[in-house]
Every structure is written in C-alpha cells, then in structure tokens.
C-alpha cells in the first residue's frame, strides 16, 4: 500500500510539474505573433523602413536646411525661370532644385509628413466605417432570424456595389465630386477601402460565431448582442488590423495617384510626393531626378508597409505560418 501510494504521489507531482511547465511556456496569440515577427527577415526590413519613414516625417521637418517654399535657387541666380536650366545636386543642395528654385531635399523631407498624414487618415476613415458596417452585418448574421438576415443582406449589397467599381475610378469620382483638396483625397481613399474592411470583419465574425465559446455562452443564457460585442468582435479584429497595415501601402499609392491627376492639394507650394511627381513631368528631359526622388520614396514606403503587413498575416494566421 505504501509503495502504491508513493508511486501515485510521484505521478501526481510529475503531472503538476508538466502542467506548470506548460503554463510557463504558453503565450498569448499576440506574443506568439510578435515572436514570429522577430524571426522573419521581411518583417524586420519592413519595420526598419517604416521606422525611418515615420522618424523622417515627424522629426525631419524641424531640421530641414531650407524652407520648402523658399525660392533659394532663383534668389541665388542658380535657377532662371523660363530658361529651362535646373542645376543638379551639390554640396549645399543634396538633391538640387526644382523648377521654381526650391530645395528638393527640404521638400522631400516635409512632403513625407503630408504623405504619412494622408495615408494614416484615409486608412482610419476606411477602417472606422468598414468596421462599423462589417460589425453590424456580422452581428446580424450571427443573431439569425428574419431581421438579422435582412440587415446583413442590405449592408452587404451596399458593400458589393462599392466593390463593383474599380478602386481608382471610385476614388477619382469621389474626389471630382468633392473638389480638389487634401481632405478630399483622404475621404476618397478612405471610402475605397471600406468594402475590404467590412467584408473581412463580417467573414471573421461569422467564422467565430460557430466556435465552442459562443455555444457555451449561449448555453449559459448570455444574450447574443452581448456575445457579439464582448467575445466575437474582439476575437475577430486581428485580421482587420493586419489588413489595415496592408491598406496603408495602397492608400499612399492611391493618394499619390489622385495628387498626380490634380485632385489633391491645389496649392503646389505645399510639398507632397504625389504633387511633386506631377510637377516634375514637364522637366523629365532636363531633370529626371525631380520625378525619380518622389517616385522612389513612394515605392519604398509602400514596400515597407507591404512587407510588414504580409509578415503579420503569416504570424497571426495559423494556415499561413511557416
């Protein structure tokens, strides 16, 4: 009897030790995702690019050597308006001048802030509206019943109408109706991204509504609206956050496209990479750098958001983990 009791006690101690070890090793979804991101080279490269971009956009304008609207080149006699002579880079002016004698390097640094502002604001607009529409539709679909299906079908048909139009054409139409301005670009690009967030959140919520914890909460008598708000939505928001990172890259490109088409800020004196790219078109033959610099900045910034967003999706989605 003593030997048997001792063996049982040893077995129980062993099980307790293993359970404690599992508790120590167990981590949350976000901690596990962060651990995977740290081991992903693409995520590191994307994070470094974005960190440099944000640092330049936030801090850079306070340390630019010249004002972005100062016609330094004309005042110094280096740029003569109407003669087609635009000097290139030099020791004092690293990227040279633009066609109006303004320091190109200073305008690139200040333009980063405008580009970041447009990208973040438009993404937040699309995320807020899309999450609202998708959350209501997903909750209605999960509630079931005639009214729930009617609300879900109505909202999704509206979203399908937005998806039926090409994104750039829809953005151009909205910008043309509202008039050229920086706020118009934010609204136009934000509206374009609404269907993506709405359908993604709705699909995630419908998938979560079939989980065991929803069945358990329903069995305990918890009302379905409370289940949707306190359980389903928090567990469905992760893919939406990842999509927001990817949408930032698209938002920056589409905002630059609208500015390039003349639907952005009508005041070209305010530096913004899309506007700078448009202003450089007549001078490609004599100063191609005026178009290359903002184009490269847009491409590299969008690449950073894309790399980080794809790495986050792989880290958070079990089907895509390597």
C-alpha positions as a Markdown table, in Angstrom:
| # | Residue | x | y | z |
|---|---|---|---|---|
| 1 | Unk | 0.0 | 0.0 | 0.0 |
| 2 | Unk | 2.8 | 2.4 | 0.9 |
| 3 | Unk | 4.7 | 1.7 | -2.3 |
| 4 | Unk | 1.5 | 2.2 | -4.4 |
| 5 | Unk | 0.7 | 5.5 | -2.6 |
| 6 | Unk | 4.2 | 6.7 | -3.1 |
| 7 | Unk | 4.0 | 5.9 | -6.9 |
| 8 | Unk | 0.7 | 7.7 | -7.1 |
| 9 | Unk | 2.2 | 10.7 | -5.3 |
| 10 | Unk | 5.2 | 10.8 | -7.7 |
| 11 | Unk | 2.9 | 10.6 | -10.7 |
| 12 | Unk | 0.8 | 13.4 | -9.4 |
| 13 | Unk | 3.9 | 15.5 | -8.7 |
| 14 | Unk | 5.2 | 14.8 | -12.2 |
| 15 | Unk | 1.8 | 15.8 | -13.8 |
| 16 | Unk | 1.8 | 19.1 | -11.7 |
| 17 | Unk | 5.4 | 19.8 | -12.9 |
| 18 | Unk | 4.4 | 19.3 | -16.5 |
| 19 | Unk | 1.3 | 21.5 | -16.1 |
| 20 | Unk | 3.4 | 24.2 | -14.5 |
| 21 | Unk | 5.9 | 24.0 | -17.4 |
| 22 | Unk | 3.1 | 24.2 | -20.0 |
| 23 | Unk | 1.7 | 27.3 | -18.2 |
| 24 | Unk | 5.1 | 28.9 | -18.3 |
| 25 | Unk | 5.6 | 28.1 | -22.0 |
| 26 | Unk | 2.1 | 29.1 | -23.0 |
| 27 | Unk | 1.8 | 32.6 | -24.5 |
| 28 | Unk | -1.0 | 34.6 | -26.0 |
| 29 | Unk | -1.7 | 35.0 | -29.7 |
| 30 | Unk | -0.1 | 38.4 | -29.9 |
| 31 | Unk | 3.0 | 37.4 | -28.0 |
| 32 | Unk | 3.4 | 34.4 | -30.3 |
| 33 | Unk | 2.9 | 36.6 | -33.3 |
| 34 | Unk | 5.5 | 39.0 | -32.1 |
| 35 | Unk | 7.9 | 36.2 | -31.5 |
| 36 | Unk | 7.4 | 35.0 | -35.1 |
| 37 | Unk | 7.8 | 38.5 | -36.4 |
| 38 | Unk | 11.2 | 38.9 | -34.8 |
| 39 | Unk | 12.4 | 35.8 | -36.6 |
| 40 | Unk | 11.0 | 37.0 | -40.0 |
| 41 | Unk | 13.6 | 38.9 | -42.1 |
| 42 | Unk | 10.8 | 40.5 | -44.2 |
| 43 | Unk | 9.1 | 41.8 | -41.1 |
| 44 | Unk | 12.4 | 43.3 | -39.8 |
| 45 | Unk | 13.1 | 45.0 | -43.1 |
| 46 | Unk | 9.5 | 46.4 | -43.3 |
| 47 | Unk | 9.7 | 47.6 | -39.7 |
| 48 | Unk | 13.0 | 49.4 | -40.3 |
| 49 | Unk | 11.7 | 51.1 | -43.4 |
| 50 | Unk | 8.6 | 52.3 | -41.6 |
| 51 | Unk | 10.5 | 53.4 | -38.6 |
| 52 | Unk | 12.8 | 55.6 | -40.8 |
| 53 | Unk | 9.8 | 56.9 | -42.7 |
| 54 | Unk | 7.9 | 57.9 | -39.5 |
| 55 | Unk | 11.0 | 59.4 | -38.0 |
| 56 | Unk | 11.7 | 61.5 | -41.1 |
| 57 | Unk | 8.0 | 62.5 | -41.3 |
| 58 | Unk | 7.7 | 63.5 | -37.7 |
| 59 | Unk | 11.1 | 64.9 | -36.8 |
| 60 | Unk | 12.6 | 65.8 | -40.2 |
| 61 | Unk | 10.7 | 69.0 | -41.0 |
| 62 | Unk | 12.2 | 70.6 | -37.9 |
| 63 | Unk | 15.7 | 70.1 | -39.2 |
| 64 | Unk | 15.5 | 70.9 | -42.9 |
| 65 | Unk | 18.2 | 73.2 | -44.1 |
| 66 | Unk | 15.9 | 75.4 | -46.1 |
| 67 | Unk | 12.2 | 76.3 | -46.2 |
| 68 | Unk | 10.2 | 74.1 | -48.5 |
| 69 | Unk | 8.6 | 77.2 | -50.2 |
| 70 | Unk | 11.8 | 79.4 | -50.4 |
| 71 | Unk | 13.0 | 80.0 | -53.9 |
| 72 | Unk | 16.6 | 79.8 | -52.9 |
| 73 | Unk | 17.8 | 78.9 | -56.4 |
| 74 | Unk | 16.2 | 82.0 | -58.1 |
| 75 | Unk | 17.4 | 84.3 | -55.3 |
| 76 | Unk | 21.0 | 83.0 | -55.7 |
| 77 | Unk | 20.8 | 83.2 | -59.5 |
| 78 | Unk | 21.2 | 79.4 | -60.0 |
| 79 | Unk | 17.8 | 78.8 | -61.5 |
| 80 | Unk | 16.4 | 81.1 | -64.1 |
| 81 | Unk | 12.7 | 80.9 | -64.6 |
| 82 | Unk | 11.6 | 80.2 | -68.2 |
| 83 | Unk | 15.1 | 79.2 | -69.5 |
| 84 | Unk | 14.8 | 75.5 | -68.7 |
| 85 | Unk | 18.0 | 75.4 | -66.6 |
| 86 | Unk | 17.7 | 73.5 | -63.3 |
| 87 | Unk | 21.0 | 72.6 | -61.5 |
| 88 | Unk | 21.5 | 69.2 | -60.0 |
| 89 | Unk | 22.8 | 68.1 | -56.7 |
| 90 | Unk | 25.7 | 70.0 | -54.9 |
| 91 | Unk | 27.3 | 70.2 | -51.5 |
| 92 | Unk | 24.8 | 72.7 | -50.2 |
| 93 | Unk | 21.8 | 71.3 | -52.0 |
| 94 | Unk | 21.9 | 67.5 | -51.9 |
| 95 | Unk | 19.1 | 66.8 | -54.4 |
| 96 | Unk | 19.4 | 70.1 | -56.3 |
| 97 | Unk | 16.5 | 72.5 | -57.0 |
| 98 | Unk | 13.1 | 72.1 | -58.5 |
| 99 | Unk | 11.7 | 74.2 | -61.4 |
| 100 | Unk | 11.0 | 77.1 | -59.1 |
| 101 | Unk | 14.3 | 77.2 | -57.4 |
| 102 | Unk | 13.2 | 75.4 | -54.2 |
| 103 | Unk | 15.5 | 73.0 | -52.4 |
| 104 | Unk | 14.4 | 69.5 | -53.4 |
| 105 | Unk | 15.8 | 67.8 | -50.3 |
| 106 | Unk | 13.8 | 70.0 | -48.0 |
| 107 | Unk | 10.7 | 69.5 | -49.9 |
| 108 | Unk | 11.1 | 65.7 | -49.9 |
| 109 | Unk | 11.5 | 65.7 | -46.1 |
| 110 | Unk | 8.5 | 67.9 | -45.5 |
| 111 | Unk | 6.5 | 66.0 | -48.1 |
| 112 | Unk | 7.0 | 62.8 | -46.1 |
| 113 | Unk | 4.8 | 64.3 | -43.3 |
| 114 | Unk | 2.0 | 65.1 | -45.8 |
| 115 | Unk | 2.2 | 61.6 | -47.3 |
| 116 | Unk | 2.1 | 60.0 | -43.9 |
| 117 | Unk | -0.9 | 62.1 | -42.8 |
| 118 | Unk | -2.9 | 61.3 | -45.9 |
| 119 | Unk | -2.1 | 57.6 | -45.7 |
| 120 | Unk | -2.9 | 57.2 | -42.0 |
| 121 | Unk | -6.0 | 59.4 | -42.0 |
| 122 | Unk | -7.5 | 57.7 | -45.1 |
| 123 | Unk | -6.9 | 54.3 | -43.6 |
| 124 | Unk | -8.5 | 55.2 | -40.3 |
| 125 | Unk | -11.6 | 56.5 | -42.2 |
| 126 | Unk | -11.9 | 53.3 | -44.1 |
| 127 | Unk | -11.3 | 51.2 | -41.0 |
| 128 | Unk | -13.8 | 53.1 | -38.9 |
| 129 | Unk | -16.6 | 52.9 | -41.5 |
| 130 | Unk | -15.8 | 49.4 | -42.7 |
| 131 | Unk | -15.6 | 48.0 | -39.1 |
| 132 | Unk | -18.9 | 49.6 | -38.3 |
| 133 | Unk | -20.6 | 48.2 | -41.4 |
| 134 | Unk | -18.9 | 44.8 | -41.1 |
| 135 | Unk | -19.5 | 44.5 | -37.4 |
| 136 | Unk | -23.2 | 45.2 | -37.7 |
| 137 | Unk | -23.6 | 42.8 | -40.6 |
| 138 | Unk | -21.6 | 40.1 | -38.9 |
| 139 | Unk | -23.6 | 40.5 | -35.7 |
| 140 | Unk | -26.9 | 40.5 | -37.6 |
| 141 | Unk | -25.8 | 37.3 | -39.5 |
| 142 | Unk | -24.8 | 35.7 | -36.2 |
| 143 | Unk | -28.1 | 36.6 | -34.5 |
| 144 | Unk | -30.0 | 34.9 | -37.2 |
| 145 | Unk | -33.7 | 35.4 | -37.7 |
| 146 | Unk | -35.6 | 37.2 | -40.5 |
| 147 | Unk | -34.5 | 40.7 | -39.3 |
| 148 | Unk | -30.9 | 39.7 | -38.9 |
| 149 | Unk | -30.7 | 38.2 | -42.4 |
| 150 | Unk | -32.4 | 41.3 | -43.8 |
| 151 | Unk | -29.9 | 43.7 | -42.2 |
| 152 | Unk | -26.9 | 41.6 | -43.3 |
| 153 | Unk | -28.1 | 41.3 | -46.9 |
| 154 | Unk | -28.9 | 45.0 | -47.1 |
| 155 | Unk | -25.5 | 46.1 | -45.8 |
| 156 | Unk | -23.6 | 43.5 | -47.9 |
| 157 | Unk | -25.4 | 44.5 | -51.1 |
| 158 | Unk | -24.2 | 48.1 | -50.5 |
| 159 | Unk | -20.7 | 46.9 | -50.0 |
| 160 | Unk | -20.9 | 44.8 | -53.2 |
| 161 | Unk | -21.9 | 48.0 | -55.1 |
| 162 | Unk | -18.7 | 49.7 | -53.9 |
| 163 | Unk | -16.7 | 46.6 | -54.8 |
| 164 | Unk | -18.2 | 46.5 | -58.3 |
| 165 | Unk | -16.3 | 49.8 | -59.2 |
| 166 | Unk | -12.6 | 49.8 | -59.8 |
| 167 | Unk | -10.9 | 51.4 | -56.7 |
| 168 | Unk | -9.1 | 54.1 | -58.5 |
| 169 | Unk | -12.1 | 55.1 | -60.6 |
| 170 | Unk | -14.2 | 55.3 | -57.5 |
| 171 | Unk | -11.6 | 57.4 | -55.7 |
| 172 | Unk | -11.4 | 59.8 | -58.7 |
| 173 | Unk | -15.2 | 60.1 | -58.9 |
| 174 | Unk | -15.5 | 61.0 | -55.2 |
| 175 | Unk | -12.6 | 63.4 | -55.4 |
| 176 | Unk | -14.1 | 65.1 | -58.5 |
| 177 | Unk | -17.4 | 65.5 | -56.8 |
| 178 | Unk | -16.0 | 67.0 | -53.6 |
| 179 | Unk | -13.4 | 69.2 | -55.2 |
| 180 | Unk | -9.6 | 69.2 | -55.1 |
| 181 | Unk | -8.1 | 69.3 | -51.6 |
| 182 | Unk | -6.1 | 67.2 | -49.2 |
| 183 | Unk | -9.2 | 66.3 | -47.2 |
| 184 | Unk | -10.9 | 65.2 | -50.3 |
| 185 | Unk | -8.0 | 62.8 | -51.0 |
| 186 | Unk | -8.3 | 61.3 | -47.5 |
| 187 | Unk | -12.1 | 60.8 | -47.9 |
| 188 | Unk | -11.9 | 59.3 | -51.4 |
| 189 | Unk | -9.1 | 56.9 | -50.5 |
| 190 | Unk | -10.8 | 56.0 | -47.2 |
| 191 | Unk | -14.2 | 55.2 | -48.9 |
| 192 | Unk | -12.4 | 52.9 | -51.4 |
| 193 | Unk | -11.0 | 50.8 | -48.5 |
| 194 | Unk | -14.4 | 50.5 | -46.7 |
| 195 | Unk | -15.6 | 47.3 | -48.5 |
| 196 | Unk | -12.4 | 45.4 | -47.8 |
| 197 | Unk | -12.6 | 46.0 | -44.0 |
| 198 | Unk | -16.4 | 45.4 | -44.0 |
| 199 | Unk | -16.3 | 42.0 | -45.7 |
| 200 | Unk | -13.2 | 40.9 | -43.8 |
| 201 | Unk | -14.7 | 41.6 | -40.3 |
| 202 | Unk | -18.1 | 40.2 | -41.3 |
| 203 | Unk | -16.5 | 36.9 | -42.5 |
| 204 | Unk | -14.3 | 36.7 | -39.4 |
| 205 | Unk | -17.3 | 37.2 | -37.1 |
| 206 | Unk | -19.4 | 34.6 | -38.9 |
| 207 | Unk | -16.5 | 32.1 | -38.6 |
| 208 | Unk | -16.1 | 32.9 | -34.9 |
| 209 | Unk | -19.9 | 32.6 | -34.3 |
| 210 | Unk | -19.5 | 28.8 | -34.8 |
| 211 | Unk | -16.8 | 28.5 | -32.1 |
| 212 | Unk | -17.3 | 26.5 | -28.9 |
| 213 | Unk | -17.1 | 29.5 | -26.6 |
| 214 | Unk | -20.1 | 31.1 | -28.4 |
| 215 | Unk | -22.0 | 27.9 | -27.9 |
| 216 | Unk | -21.0 | 27.8 | -24.2 |
| 217 | Unk | -22.0 | 31.4 | -23.7 |
| 218 | Unk | -25.4 | 30.8 | -25.4 |
| 219 | Unk | -26.0 | 27.7 | -23.3 |
| 220 | Unk | -25.4 | 29.8 | -20.1 |
| 221 | Unk | -28.1 | 32.3 | -21.2 |
| 222 | Unk | -25.9 | 35.2 | -22.3 |
| 223 | Unk | -27.7 | 37.4 | -24.8 |
| 224 | Unk | -26.5 | 37.2 | -28.4 |
| 225 | Unk | -25.8 | 41.0 | -28.7 |
| 226 | Unk | -23.6 | 40.8 | -25.6 |
| 227 | Unk | -21.8 | 37.8 | -27.0 |
| 228 | Unk | -21.1 | 39.6 | -30.3 |
| 229 | Unk | -19.8 | 42.8 | -28.6 |
| 230 | Unk | -17.7 | 41.2 | -25.8 |
| 231 | Unk | -16.5 | 38.0 | -27.4 |
| 232 | Unk | -16.9 | 37.7 | -31.1 |
| 233 | Unk | -15.7 | 41.1 | -32.2 |
| 234 | Unk | -12.5 | 41.1 | -30.0 |
| 235 | Unk | -11.6 | 37.7 | -31.4 |
| 236 | Unk | -12.3 | 38.7 | -35.0 |
| 237 | Unk | -10.3 | 42.0 | -35.0 |
| 238 | Unk | -6.8 | 40.6 | -35.6 |
| 239 | Unk | -7.1 | 40.1 | -39.4 |
| 240 | Unk | -8.6 | 43.5 | -39.7 |
| 241 | Unk | -5.6 | 45.1 | -38.0 |
| 242 | Unk | -3.3 | 43.2 | -40.4 |
| 243 | Unk | -5.4 | 44.4 | -43.4 |
| 244 | Unk | -5.0 | 48.0 | -42.1 |
| 245 | Unk | -1.3 | 47.7 | -42.4 |
| 246 | Unk | -1.5 | 46.4 | -46.0 |
| 247 | Unk | -4.1 | 49.1 | -46.8 |
| 248 | Unk | -1.7 | 51.8 | -45.7 |
| 249 | Unk | 0.5 | 50.9 | -48.6 |
| 250 | Unk | -2.4 | 51.1 | -51.1 |
| 251 | Unk | -3.6 | 54.3 | -49.5 |
| 252 | Unk | -0.3 | 56.0 | -50.1 |
| 253 | Unk | -0.1 | 54.9 | -53.7 |
| 254 | Unk | -3.7 | 55.9 | -54.4 |
| 255 | Unk | -3.3 | 59.3 | -52.7 |
| 256 | Unk | -0.2 | 60.0 | -54.8 |
| 257 | Unk | -2.2 | 59.0 | -57.9 |
| 258 | Unk | -5.0 | 61.4 | -57.1 |
| 259 | Unk | -2.5 | 64.2 | -56.4 |
| 260 | Unk | -0.8 | 63.3 | -59.7 |
| 261 | Unk | -4.1 | 63.7 | -61.5 |
| 262 | Unk | -4.6 | 67.2 | -60.0 |
| 263 | Unk | -7.3 | 66.1 | -57.5 |
| 264 | Unk | -5.1 | 66.6 | -54.4 |
| 265 | Unk | -3.9 | 69.8 | -52.7 |
| 266 | Unk | -4.4 | 72.6 | -55.3 |
| 267 | Unk | -1.5 | 74.6 | -53.7 |
| 268 | Unk | 1.6 | 73.1 | -55.2 |
| 269 | Unk | 3.7 | 75.1 | -52.9 |
| 270 | Unk | 2.8 | 72.6 | -50.1 |
| 271 | Unk | 5.2 | 69.7 | -50.7 |
| 272 | Unk | 3.6 | 66.3 | -51.1 |
| 273 | Unk | 5.2 | 63.4 | -53.0 |
| 274 | Unk | 2.3 | 62.9 | -55.5 |
| 275 | Unk | 2.1 | 66.7 | -56.2 |
| 276 | Unk | 5.9 | 66.8 | -56.7 |
| 277 | Unk | 5.7 | 63.9 | -59.1 |
| 278 | Unk | 3.1 | 65.7 | -61.1 |
| 279 | Unk | 5.1 | 69.0 | -61.2 |
| 280 | Unk | 8.2 | 67.1 | -62.4 |
| 281 | Unk | 6.6 | 65.8 | -65.7 |
| 282 | Unk | 7.4 | 68.8 | -67.9 |
| 283 | Unk | 11.1 | 68.6 | -66.8 |
| 284 | Unk | 11.8 | 64.9 | -67.3 |
| 285 | Unk | 14.2 | 65.7 | -70.2 |
| 286 | Unk | 16.5 | 68.1 | -68.2 |
| 287 | Unk | 16.0 | 67.0 | -64.6 |
| 288 | Unk | 14.6 | 63.4 | -64.3 |
| 289 | Unk | 15.6 | 63.3 | -60.7 |
| 290 | Unk | 12.7 | 65.6 | -59.8 |
| 291 | Unk | 10.4 | 62.6 | -60.7 |
| 292 | Unk | 12.7 | 59.8 | -59.6 |
| 293 | Unk | 13.1 | 61.0 | -56.0 |
| 294 | Unk | 9.4 | 61.2 | -55.0 |
| 295 | Unk | 8.6 | 58.0 | -57.0 |
| 296 | Unk | 11.3 | 56.0 | -55.2 |
| 297 | Unk | 10.1 | 57.4 | -51.8 |
| 298 | Unk | 6.5 | 56.3 | -52.6 |
| 299 | Unk | 7.7 | 52.8 | -53.7 |
| 300 | Unk | 10.0 | 52.2 | -50.8 |
| 301 | Unk | 7.4 | 53.4 | -48.2 |
| 302 | Unk | 4.7 | 51.2 | -49.8 |
| 303 | Unk | 7.1 | 48.3 | -49.8 |
| 304 | Unk | 7.7 | 48.7 | -46.1 |
| 305 | Unk | 4.0 | 48.6 | -45.2 |
| 306 | Unk | 3.5 | 45.6 | -47.5 |
| 307 | Unk | 6.4 | 43.6 | -46.1 |
| 308 | Unk | 5.3 | 44.2 | -42.5 |
| 309 | Unk | 1.6 | 43.5 | -43.3 |
| 310 | Unk | 2.4 | 40.2 | -45.0 |
| 311 | Unk | 4.6 | 39.1 | -42.2 |
| 312 | Unk | 1.9 | 40.0 | -39.6 |
| 313 | Unk | -0.7 | 38.0 | -41.6 |
| 314 | Unk | 1.6 | 35.0 | -41.6 |
| 315 | Unk | 2.3 | 35.3 | -37.9 |
| 316 | Unk | -1.4 | 35.6 | -36.9 |
| 317 | Unk | -3.0 | 33.2 | -39.4 |
| 318 | Unk | -2.2 | 29.5 | -38.4 |
| 319 | Unk | -2.8 | 28.4 | -42.0 |
| 320 | Unk | -0.1 | 30.7 | -43.3 |
| 321 | Unk | 2.5 | 30.1 | -40.6 |
| 322 | Unk | 5.8 | 28.6 | -41.7 |
